[in-house]
Amino acid sequence: MIESSPARSRAILAILGLVTIVFVGLFVRSVLTRSEARVPDAARVRTPRATTSEPEVRAPQAVPTVPAAPVVSKTVRIVSAANFAANGNCHDHYTDGCDLFSGTLDLSTGAVSGVTRLTSDSLGEAFPQMTADGRTVAFTRYAESGGDDAMVADLGTATSRVFAHNVSHVFPMPDGSNFIVTALPGFKLEKISSANTDQNATSTPLVSGVFEPHVSPDGLKVAYYATTGGESRGSGTAQAKVYVFASGKTVDASDADGTAHCFWNVDGTKLYCNNRKNGGVIVRSVASDGTMGTASVGIAFPSVAALSAVDPAFATGSCVSTSVEYGSFCDDTHVILTAACMVQSNGTLDQGFTHAVLLDLSSGTYLPVGAAMASAFGGPGSNSWTTTCGAL
């Protein structure tokens, strides 16, 4: 038996100690590695390295361009009393040369298309007013016997019929079931059923002394003007008024003499009336019961230069000034106006001609609707007078 020497034993123990230390170190390292793997990146705290380099400069990122919203075209139907076919008188009190013409109007550009002639007789037709649905138009036709005929035309078939005699003006109620007319004699405001055929107006008058009735789009009120000395349209004796159907009361809508030719905005809350003394069209808010707001100038008469820039006729027509005689709203901001070229005649101002224009109230710009309509029809006349705007 060989006995181990003390020196040999100590060597073996040293080797075993070293092996143990190695294995323990490997074990601890393995444990630490597994623990670090389980710690999320966000929870680790990293010590930033020191650096002497310049900070990174990034090029500015281009901001994406948002495309402009497309211009949405809005088209409406218009009907105008004009002399495009006959080139006769068709303005103010002289309507023997007026026929009715229908067309489609683009409110964004003023372009007119599809112009057709609705009437073609030797008598003059004027004051067209469309029903709310745009299917029919009511108007008056001059009658040689005295009072005018109240007529209605189907815009789809271009056929028309007389539904009342001996009237001055006609305006449809919004639903088209009835018409408001001024019956002669006495210029009485009356309501007549649309089913009426070829008869004199015989209903009970609502009020007398009425010229150019204009029913509000809500059907609650009718604006008109009265005079203190017989019929003198647009003169210094004219007084604008509003009749309220529910109460039967009449409310004064004038801020001065000479207020006439009234028309409503699209919801019937504002009333616009011509007033030459104020140099424009005054506007008032009107409640459903007829309560009036304060009057202000809603549309100033355009300058000759402003109209000449869009319609050359105003540049060559010896116009001293302009006037706005009638209006019809197409939407909240677009209104068709009858613009008159005022000329010197025997020391006073009188109408030389009238052309329909489209005014954008939001921008104050004008477009030559009457001239565009005459061009689309092909002439020979170019004068456009009372014009109405409605649904297509």
MOZIVEN-V278317 format. One record per residue. N is the residue number from 1. OMEGA is omega in whole degrees, -180 to 180 (NA if undefined). NEAR is the number of other C-alpha atoms within 10 Angstrom. D_LAST is the distance of its C-alpha to the last C-alpha in whole Angstrom. Layout:
n/omega/near/d_last
N/OMEGA/NEAR/D_LAST
N/OMEGA/NEAR/D_LAST
This chain:
n/omega/near/d_last
1/-178/3/126
2/180/4/125
3/179/5/124
4/179/8/121
5/178/8/122
6/-179/8/120
7/-180/8/119
8/-179/9/117
9/-179/10/116
10/179/11/114
11/-179/11/113
12/180/10/111
13/179/11/110
14/180/11/108
15/179/11/106
16/178/12/105
17/179/12/104
18/180/11/102
19/-179/12/100
20/-180/12/99
21/180/12/98
22/-178/11/96
23/178/12/94
24/179/12/94
25/179/11/92
26/-179/11/90
27/-179/11/89
28/179/10/88
29/-180/11/86
30/-180/11/84
31/-180/10/83
32/179/10/82
33/-180/10/80
34/180/10/78
35/-180/9/77
36/-180/11/76
37/-178/9/73
38/180/8/72
39/180/10/71
40/-179/8/67
41/-176/10/67
42/-177/7/65
43/-179/7/68
44/176/9/70
45/-178/7/72
46/177/8/72
47/-177/6/74
48/178/6/72
49/176/6/74
50/-180/6/76
51/178/7/74
52/-178/6/75
53/179/6/72
54/178/6/69
55/-178/7/66
56/178/6/63
57/-179/6/60
58/178/6/57
59/179/6/54
60/-180/6/51
61/179/6/48
62/177/6/45
63/-179/6/42
64/-179/6/39
65/178/6/36
66/-179/6/33
67/179/6/30
68/179/6/28
69/-180/6/24
70/177/6/22
71/-178/7/19
72/-180/8/16
73/177/9/13
74/-179/13/10
75/179/19/7
76/175/17/5
77/174/22/5
78/174/27/9
79/-175/25/11
80/169/29/15
81/-172/29/18
82/-179/35/20
83/-174/27/23
84/-176/28/22
85/-172/20/24
86/-179/18/27
87/177/15/27
88/178/20/29
89/177/18/29
90/175/28/25
91/177/25/26
92/-176/17/28
93/-174/8/30
94/-173/11/30
95/-176/21/27
96/180/20/28
97/-177/24/27
98/164/33/23
99/178/27/20
100/179/26/17
101/180/26/15
102/178/25/11
103/178/20/10
104/-176/22/8
105/172/25/9
106/-176/15/11
107/-177/23/12
108/-177/14/15
109/-175/13/16
110/180/20/15
111/180/16/15
112/-180/26/13
113/176/17/12
114/-178/13/12
115/178/20/13
116/179/17/14
117/-177/17/17
118/-179/20/16
119/-177/19/19
120/175/14/23
121/-176/11/26
122/179/12/29
123/-177/15/27
124/176/25/25
125/-177/29/22
126/179/25/20
127/177/23/19
128/176/28/16
129/-177/26/14
130/169/27/11
131/-173/21/11
132/-178/17/10
133/177/13/8
134/-176/18/6
135/-178/17/8
136/177/22/11
137/176/27/12
138/-179/26/16
139/177/25/18
140/177/26/22
141/-179/27/24
142/178/21/27
143/-177/16/30
144/-178/8/34
145/180/7/35
146/-179/12/34
147/-179/18/32
148/173/23/28
149/172/25/26
150/-175/31/23
151/176/22/21
152/-180/24/17
153/173/20/15
154/-175/15/13
155/177/18/10
156/-177/9/11
157/-179/10/14
158/176/14/15
159/-177/12/17
160/178/17/19
161/175/14/22
162/176/18/24
163/175/21/24
164/178/25/27
165/170/22/29
166/178/22/31
167/178/27/28
168/-179/27/27
169/180/28/24
170/177/32/21
171/-179/27/19
172/167/29/17
173/-174/25/18
174/-178/18/15
175/177/13/16
176/-177/18/16
177/-179/12/19
178/176/17/21
179/172/24/21
180/-179/21/23
181/168/29/25
182/-174/28/28
183/178/30/30
184/-6/20/33
185/175/12/36
186/-179/14/36
187/-177/23/32
188/178/22/32
189/-177/29/29
190/176/22/29
191/-177/22/26
192/178/22/26
193/178/17/24
194/178/18/21
195/180/10/24
196/-178/14/26
197/167/13/26
198/-180/14/28
199/172/13/30
200/176/17/32
201/-176/23/30
202/-178/11/33
203/-180/13/32
204/-178/11/34
205/178/16/33
206/178/16/32
207/-177/16/34
208/179/16/35
209/-172/19/34
210/175/25/30
211/174/27/28
212/177/24/25
213/-180/26/24
214/-176/25/21
215/178/25/20
216/-178/23/20
217/177/19/17
218/177/15/19
219/-175/16/21
220/-171/19/24
221/172/24/25
222/177/27/24
223/177/28/25
224/171/25/27
225/177/28/30
226/178/23/33
227/180/22/36
228/-178/11/40
229/-179/9/40
230/-176/12/38
231/176/16/35
232/-173/14/35
233/174/19/31
234/-178/20/31
235/-179/16/35
236/-180/17/37
237/-175/19/38
238/178/26/34
239/179/24/34
240/-179/27/31
241/176/23/31
242/175/27/29
243/-180/23/29
244/-175/19/29
245/-173/16/29
246/-176/10/31
247/-177/11/34
248/-179/12/34
249/177/13/35
250/-177/16/34
251/179/16/34
252/-180/15/34
253/-178/30/32
254/170/22/33
255/177/16/36
256/176/15/37
257/177/17/37
258/180/25/35
259/-174/31/31
260/175/33/29
261/-174/26/25
262/175/29/24
263/-175/25/20
264/168/24/19
265/-167/22/18
266/180/18/15
267/175/13/18
268/180/20/20
269/180/17/23
270/-180/17/23
271/179/24/24
272/180/29/24
273/178/32/26
274/174/29/27
275/-176/31/31
276/-180/22/33
277/179/12/36
278/179/16/35
279/180/16/33
280/179/22/30
281/-180/27/27
282/180/25/29
283/175/24/27
284/167/22/28
285/-179/19/28
286/178/19/28
287/-177/14/29
288/178/16/28
289/178/17/31
290/179/23/30
291/-174/14/33
292/171/19/32
293/-180/14/33
294/-179/11/34
295/174/15/33
296/178/15/32
297/-179/17/30
298/178/16/27
299/177/18/26
300/176/17/29
301/-179/21/29
302/177/19/28
303/176/14/31
304/-180/21/32
305/-179/15/32
306/179/13/29
307/178/22/27
308/-179/16/30
309/-178/14/29
310/-179/17/25
311/-175/21/26
312/-179/13/29
313/-180/19/29
314/178/27/30
315/-175/16/33
316/-173/9/34
317/-180/15/33
318/-178/14/36
319/175/23/34
320/178/15/37
321/178/18/34
322/175/24/30
323/174/24/29
324/-173/26/25
325/-175/24/25
326/180/24/21
327/177/28/18
328/-180/24/15
329/175/20/14
330/174/23/11
331/-175/17/12
332/-173/12/16
333/-177/15/17
334/-180/21/15
335/175/21/16
336/-177/25/15
337/170/26/19
338/-178/25/21
339/-177/28/24
340/171/28/27
341/-177/25/30
342/-178/22/33
343/177/19/36
344/179/14/40
345/-179/10/40
346/176/7/44
347/179/7/44
348/177/8/41
349/178/15/37
350/180/16/35
351/172/18/32
352/175/19/32
353/176/23/28
354/175/28/25
355/175/27/22
356/177/29/19
357/178/26/19
358/179/25/17
359/172/23/19
360/-176/18/19
361/-178/14/21
362/-178/9/23
363/-178/8/24
364/-178/12/25
365/179/13/23
366/173/22/22
367/-172/22/20
368/-176/23/20
369/-179/29/16
370/179/29/18
371/178/23/21
372/179/21/18
373/178/31/16
374/179/23/20
375/180/17/21
376/179/17/18
377/177/22/19
378/174/13/22
379/17/15/24
380/-177/14/27
381/-179/20/25
382/-175/25/24
383/176/27/24
384/-174/30/20
385/-177/27/21
386/-175/28/19
387/179/29/15
388/-177/25/12
389/-179/28/9
390/-177/23/6
391/180/16/4
392/NA/14/0
